[in-house]
Structure formats: structure tokens, C-alpha cells
Amino acid sequence: MLTRYMGMTPQSQSYLFTFGLSLTLLGMVLTDMWLPMVAGSMIMTGLAVEAWIRVAHIIPMHQELRSMNKQIEKLQSQVRNLEDNE
């Protein structure tokens, strides 16, 4: 899913999927087409939950991992400099 919608930000995707889920649930209330709406609501719920988890947890985790990798590389270069000086 991470490569499916590259033209939109993850935040926009989560809003879009949540809006789609609310429209699907509204359609379930207002129409008699329950079976297609139930299938659509299950799909939209999965997409919305995945998008919100990505926004809330996965993206910040990747950013933290990048900063930790930069710190590790910096420490490794300092260790190499110390070893070279000895």
C-alpha cells in the first residue's frame, strides 16, 4: 500500500479513506443496498486503519530510525578518528 498512492501525502490519504468510510456508512443507513455497502465498509475500514497507523506510528518510527542511523555513523567516524590518532 505504501507505493500505491504516491501522489498524496499519508495524512491526506488517511483523511480521504476516513471520509470514504463515513460516506459508505451513511450510504448503508440511507439505502437498501446492504450487501455491497458492507463489503465497501470493510474495505474502507481496512484502508483507513492502515493509513492512520502509518501516520501515527510508522512514519515517525522511520524518521527516528534515520536520525539514529545518522548518530551511529557520526559515532563510528569519531571512533575511527580516535583509533587513527592512537
Secondary structure as GFF3:
##gff-version 3
##sequence-region A 1 86
A	DSSP	alpha_helix	10	30	.	.	.	ID=ss1
A	DSSP	alpha_helix	34	53	.	.	.	ID=ss2
A	DSSP	pi_helix	54	58	.	.	.	ID=ss3
A	DSSP	alpha_helix	59	85	.	.	.	ID=ss4
###
